[in-house]
Amino acid sequence: MKKLVAVSLIVTMFAVALLVNARPPVADIPAPPIIGSTIADFTLPDASGAAHTLASLHGSKGTVLIFIATQCPVSNGYNERMEKLAQDFKARGINVVGINANSTESAADVKDHAAKNNLTFTILKDNGNKVADMLGAARTPEAYFLDAGNKLLYHGRIDNSRDITQVNSSELRDALEAALAGKPVPKATANAFGCSIKRSSE
């Protein structure tokens, strides 16, 4: 009986300690812009500190913004697919731009990660998660496709599975192909999945 009481007391103390040391609740993530909204220009530095505007990076036919991470296993599972997407569409007038908004990952981490994974597209560092908040981004990876006038045509996942052998729908590629063909995007939103963006306010 005494043993049970002792165990119960330890469990209770542990629970209290967890409550005392718990982090404050994360602030609500702003809602993403609705499909068809025009995304305002912004300026962010790349991993070397050079500033870039959205206007300076957009392609003649559009831009894909993808929130990525250096440590998230889901985002890392998409490294090759993101690079291939960038290569496949660059010549067709659509530029891919990566954005790292994680407060836990430095510009040096981003630069090193890009080099190790052969990521050749521009990756920006969103210090203070200003652009992540503006776009309501919550996950890595999470994609936004803007047309040549920065109108949002697609928001969500890259495709339906972290495991490339299980992919049977590629919503982002479908959106790009439709826009290039002058057709409506077949599916304008699809829930992104992956790791949560580690915001500076957390």
Backbone hydrogen bonds in HBPLUS format (Angstrom, degrees):
<---DONOR---> <-ACCEPTOR-->    atom                        ^
c    i                          cat <-CA-CA->   ^        H-A-AA   ^      H-
h    n   atom  resd res      DA  || num        DHA   H-A  angle D-A-AA Bond
n    s   type  num  typ     dist DA aas  dist angle  dist       angle   num
A0005-VAL N   A0001-MET O   2.98 MM   4  6.33 157.8  2.03 152.7 158.8     1
A0006-ALA N   A0002-LYS O   2.91 MM   4  6.14 155.5  1.97 146.9 153.6     2
A0007-VAL N   A0003-LYS O   2.95 MM   4  6.20 161.2  1.99 149.9 154.6     3
A0008-SER N   A0004-LEU O   2.90 MM   4  6.06 161.5  1.94 148.1 153.7     4
A0009-LEU N   A0005-VAL O   2.90 MM   4  6.09 152.2  1.98 145.3 152.9     5
A0010-ILE N   A0006-ALA O   2.98 MM   4  6.26 156.5  2.04 148.6 154.5     6
A0011-VAL N   A0007-VAL O   2.95 MM   4  6.22 162.7  1.98 153.6 158.0     7
A0012-THR N   A0008-SER O   2.97 MM   4  6.16 157.9  2.02 145.9 152.1     8
A0013-MET N   A0009-LEU O   2.92 MM   4  6.14 159.1  1.96 148.8 154.4     9
A0014-PHE N   A0010-ILE O   2.91 MM   4  6.12 155.4  1.98 148.6 155.6    10
A0015-ALA N   A0011-VAL O   2.96 MM   4  6.21 156.5  2.02 147.5 153.7    11
A0016-VAL N   A0012-THR O   2.98 MM   4  6.23 157.7  2.03 149.7 155.4    12
A0017-ALA N   A0013-MET O   2.92 MM   4  6.14 156.8  1.97 146.3 152.9    13
A0018-LEU N   A0014-PHE O   2.95 MM   4  6.24 152.2  2.03 146.5 154.0    14
A0019-LEU N   A0015-ALA O   3.06 MM   4  6.35 154.0  2.13 145.7 152.3    15
A0020-VAL N   A0016-VAL O   2.91 MM   4  6.18 158.8  1.96 153.6 159.2    16
A0021-ASN N   A0017-ALA O   2.98 MM   4  6.13 156.8  2.04 147.6 153.4    17
A0022-ALA N   A0018-LEU O   2.92 MM   4  5.78 105.4  2.50 135.0 151.2    18
A0022-ALA N   A0019-LEU O   3.34 MM   3  5.08 156.5  2.40  94.4 101.0    19
A0037-SER N   A0034-ILE O   2.98 MM   3  5.69 156.4  2.04 143.6 145.0    20
A0036-GLY N   A0152-LEU O   2.78 MM 116  5.08 152.4  1.86 141.8 151.1    21
A0152-LEU N   A0037-SER O   2.74 MM 115  5.53 164.5  1.77 164.7 167.5    22
A0039-ILE N   A0150-ASN O   2.80 MM 111  5.48 170.0  1.81 157.9 155.9    23
A0054-LEU N   A0042-PHE O   2.93 MM  12  5.63 138.2  2.11 151.1 160.1    24
A0044-LEU N   A0052-HIS O   2.91 MM   8  5.53 155.4  1.97 158.7 161.1    25
A0052-HIS N   A0044-LEU O   2.80 MM   8  5.53 153.9  1.87 145.1 152.2    26
A0125-LYS N   A0045-PRO O   2.76 MM  80  5.76 166.3  1.78 169.4 170.6    27
A0046-ASP N   A0050-ALA O   2.78 MM   4  5.48 146.7  1.89 142.2 150.8    28
A0049-GLY N   A0046-ASP O   2.97 MM   3  5.25 161.7  2.00 112.1 118.0    29
A0056-SER N   A0053-THR O   3.14 MM   3  5.17 126.5  2.44  94.2 107.4    30
A0057-LEU N   A0054-LEU O   3.05 MM   3  5.25 144.5  2.18 104.1 114.7    31
A0058-HIS N   A0054-LEU O   3.02 MM   4  6.07 132.9  2.25 155.8 167.6    32
A0059-GLY N   A0062-GLY O   3.09 MM   3  4.88 140.2  2.26 119.3 125.2    33
A0061-LYS N   A0093-GLY O   2.68 MM  32  4.78 162.8  1.70 139.6 137.3    34
A0095-ASN N   A0062-GLY O   3.17 MM  33  6.63 152.4  2.25 147.7 143.6    35
A0063-THR N   A0146-LEU O   2.85 MM  83  5.17 154.9  1.92 142.6 150.1    36
A0146-LEU N   A0063-THR O   2.79 MM  83  5.17 172.0  1.80 163.6 165.5    37
A0064-VAL N   A0095-ASN O   2.77 MM  31  6.16 161.4  1.81 159.4 162.8    38
A0097-VAL N   A0064-VAL O   2.76 MM  33  6.05 162.7  1.79 175.2 175.3    39
A0065-LEU N   A0144-TYR O   2.79 MM  79  5.08 162.9  1.81 155.9 158.9    40
A0144-TYR N   A0065-LEU O   2.79 MM  79  5.08 145.0  1.91 148.4 158.5    41
A0066-ILE N   A0097-VAL O   2.94 MM  31  6.32 158.1  1.98 156.7 161.4    42
A0099-ILE N   A0066-ILE O   2.86 MM  33  6.01 148.7  1.96 147.3 145.5    43
A0067-PHE N   A0142-GLU O   2.89 MM  75  5.23 162.9  1.92 151.9 151.7    44
A0068-ILE N   A0099-ILE O   2.89 MM  31  5.95 154.4  1.96 141.1 149.1    45
A0076-ASN N   A0072-CYS O   2.92 MM   4  6.12 164.2  1.94 155.9 161.1    46
A0077-GLY N   A0073-PRO O   2.97 MM   4  6.01 133.1  2.20 129.8 141.1    47
A0077-GLY N   A0074-VAL O   3.05 MM   3  5.02 126.9  2.35  94.3 108.6    48
A0078-TYR N   A0075-SER O   2.94 MM   3  5.31 153.7  2.01 108.6 117.3    49
A0079-ASN N   A0076-ASN O   3.24 MM   3  5.18 168.7  2.26 104.5 107.8    50
A0082-MET N   A0078-TYR O   2.79 MM   4  5.93 159.6  1.83 166.0 171.1    51
A0083-GLU N   A0079-ASN O   3.03 MM   4  6.26 162.0  2.06 151.4 156.2    52
A0084-LYS N   A0080-GLU O   2.92 MM   4  6.09 157.9  1.97 146.3 152.7    53
A0085-LEU N   A0081-ARG O   2.92 MM   4  6.05 154.7  1.98 142.8 149.9    54
A0086-ALA N   A0082-MET O   2.97 MM   4  6.23 159.0  2.01 147.4 152.7    55
A0087-GLN N   A0083-GLU O   2.94 MM   4  6.21 159.4  1.98 149.8 155.2    56
A0088-ASP N   A0084-LYS O   2.77 MM   4  5.90 164.3  1.80 154.1 158.8    57
A0089-PHE N   A0085-LEU O   3.11 MM   4  6.17 154.1  2.18 149.9 154.7    58
A0090-LYS N   A0086-ALA O   3.07 MM   4  5.81 137.1  2.26 142.4 150.7    59
A0092-ARG N   A0089-PHE O   2.98 MM   3  4.95 138.0  2.16  97.4 110.3    60
A0094-ILE N   A0089-PHE O   3.04 MM   5  5.33 166.1  2.06 148.8 144.3    61
A0093-GLY N   A0090-LYS O   3.12 MM   3  5.39 163.5  2.15 112.4 114.1    62
A0098-GLY N   A0122-THR O   2.81 MM  24  6.12 162.9  1.84 159.7 160.6    63
A0124-LEU N   A0098-GLY O   2.78 MM  26  6.09 163.8  1.80 144.8 143.8    64
A0100-ASN N   A0124-LEU O   2.81 MM  24  6.17 167.2  1.83 166.0 168.7    65
A0126-ASP N   A0100-ASN O   2.81 MM  26  5.79 165.3  1.83 141.6 146.5    66
A0105-GLU N   A0102-ASN O   3.25 MM   3  5.52 168.7  2.27 110.8 113.5    67
A0103-SER N   A0198-LYS O   2.71 MM  95  5.70 176.1  1.71 164.5 164.2    68
A0109-ASP N   A0106-SER O   3.07 MM   3  5.02 117.9  2.48  92.4 107.5    69
A0110-VAL N   A0106-SER O   3.02 MM   4  6.37 155.1  2.08 148.3 154.9    70
A0111-LYS N   A0107-ALA O   2.94 MM   4  6.20 159.7  1.98 150.8 155.7    71
A0112-ASP N   A0108-ALA O   2.98 MM   4  6.10 164.6  2.00 148.7 152.8    72
A0113-HIS N   A0109-ASP O   2.86 MM   4  5.96 159.3  1.91 148.9 155.1    73
A0114-ALA N   A0110-VAL O   2.99 MM   4  6.14 159.4  2.03 147.7 152.7    74
A0115-ALA N   A0111-LYS O   3.13 MM   4  6.34 158.3  2.17 145.2 150.8    75
A0116-LYS N   A0112-ASP O   2.96 MM   4  6.16 163.9  1.99 151.8 156.2    76
A0117-ASN N   A0113-HIS O   3.03 MM   4  6.10 143.0  2.17 143.6 152.9    77
A0119-LEU N   A0114-ALA O   2.92 MM   5  4.83 165.3  1.94 143.5 146.4    78
A0118-ASN N   A0115-ALA O   3.39 MM   3  5.19 166.9  2.41 100.2 103.6    79
A0129-ASN N   A0126-ASP O   3.02 MM   3  5.13 149.4  2.11 131.0 128.4    80
A0133-ASP N   A0129-ASN O   2.94 MM   4  6.02 150.7  2.03 138.8 146.1    81
A0134-MET N   A0130-LYS O   2.96 MM   4  6.18 152.2  2.04 138.4 146.7    82
A0135-LEU N   A0131-VAL O   2.92 MM   4  6.12 149.0  2.01 148.9 155.9    83
A0136-GLY N   A0132-ALA O   2.85 MM   4  5.75 110.5  2.34 132.0 149.0    84
A0137-ALA N   A0132-ALA O   2.84 MM   5  4.90 145.5  1.96 145.9 150.1    85
A0136-GLY N   A0133-ASP O   3.21 MM   3  4.88 146.8  2.33  92.3 102.2    86
A0197-ILE N   A0138-ALA O   2.94 MM  59  5.54 150.9  2.03 133.7 135.6    87
A0140-THR N   A0195-CYS O   2.85 MM  55  5.35 133.6  2.07 144.0 157.3    88
A0195-CYS N   A0140-THR O   3.18 MM  55  5.35 142.5  2.32 149.7 141.8    89
A0143-ALA N   A0156-GLY O   2.80 MM  13  5.28 171.5  1.81 159.9 159.3    90
A0156-GLY N   A0143-ALA O   2.90 MM  13  5.28 161.4  1.94 149.5 153.6    91
A0145-PHE N   A0154-TYR O   2.89 MM   9  5.02 165.3  1.91 141.9 145.2    92
A0153-LEU N   A0145-PHE O   2.81 MM   8  5.64 171.0  1.82 166.8 169.9    93
A0154-TYR N   A0145-PHE O   3.40 MM   9  5.02 151.9  2.49 134.3 135.4    94
A0147-ASP N   A0151-LYS O   2.91 MM   4  5.34 156.0  1.97 142.0 147.0    95
A0150-ASN N   A0147-ASP O   2.90 MM   3  5.09 158.9  1.95 120.1 120.4    96
A0155-HIS N   A0188-ALA O   2.95 MM  33  6.40 148.1  2.06 150.8 160.0    97
A0190-ALA N   A0155-HIS O   3.26 MM  35  6.79 145.2  2.39 144.7 150.1    98
A0157-ARG N   A0190-ALA O   2.99 MM  33  5.83 138.7  2.17 131.5 144.2    99
A0172-LEU N   A0158-ILE O   3.31 MM  14  5.09 164.1  2.34 136.1 138.4   100
A0160-ASN N   A0169-SER O   3.12 MM   9  5.72 138.6  2.30 164.0 167.4   101
A0166-GLN N   A0163-ASP O   2.84 MM   3  5.48 160.1  1.88 122.1 128.9   102
A0167-VAL N   A0164-ILE O   3.40 MM   3  5.32 169.2  2.41 102.7 105.3   103
A0174-ASP N   A0170-SER O   2.94 MM   4  6.12 161.7  1.98 157.8 163.9   104
A0175-ALA N   A0171-GLU O   2.95 MM   4  6.11 149.4  2.04 143.0 150.7   105
A0176-LEU N   A0172-LEU O   3.03 MM   4  6.37 158.1  2.08 152.9 158.4   106
A0177-GLU N   A0173-ARG O   2.89 MM   4  6.10 167.9  1.90 157.0 160.2   107
A0178-ALA N   A0174-ASP O   2.95 MM   4  6.06 158.0  2.00 144.8 151.0   108
A0179-ALA N   A0175-ALA O   3.03 MM   4  6.21 165.1  2.05 148.8 152.6   109
A0180-LEU N   A0176-LEU O   2.98 MM   4  6.18 161.6  2.02 151.4 156.5   110
A0181-ALA N   A0177-GLU O   3.03 MM   4  6.19 137.9  2.22 139.4 150.4   111
A0181-ALA N   A0178-ALA O   3.10 MM   3  5.09 126.5  2.40  94.2 108.5   112
A0183-LYS N   A0178-ALA O   2.81 MM   5  4.94 163.5  1.83 154.1 148.5   113
A0182-GLY N   A0179-ALA O   3.04 MM   3  5.02 157.7  2.09 102.3 108.8   114
A0202-GLU N   A0199-ARG O   3.12 MM   3  5.54 163.5  2.15 112.3 117.4   115
